[in-house]
Amino acid sequence: MGAGDCASDGPPDNIASVKDEAGRAPLAELRRAVEVALTGDWQAAHLIAQKYEDDDVASWIHAVFHRMEGDLANAGYWYRRLQRPLREDVSTADELREIEALLAAR
């Protein structure tokens, strides 16, 4: 990754203060990131998800955003980090809906 790639940036200093007691990112924030991304504004949604890069669901969302922007190398980094396959045969909208369903079940 080159300088400036979000995969090379460290987490914000306040990351511990924004997670819930189980160490996960706030559901409302993750849901908002997915909702915004589904409208096509992956850049705004990316800003939300990257705050919680230690959370598996946030990282999955992050991976999808890089697919949306066409940066498959960076997306691949996030999928590998999660030990999830990068499924190019599944649209990013469908993958975001999978995440949306997962979040709704929490």
Order of alpha helices (4+ residues) and beta strands (2+ residues): alpha-alpha-alpha-alpha-alpha-alpha
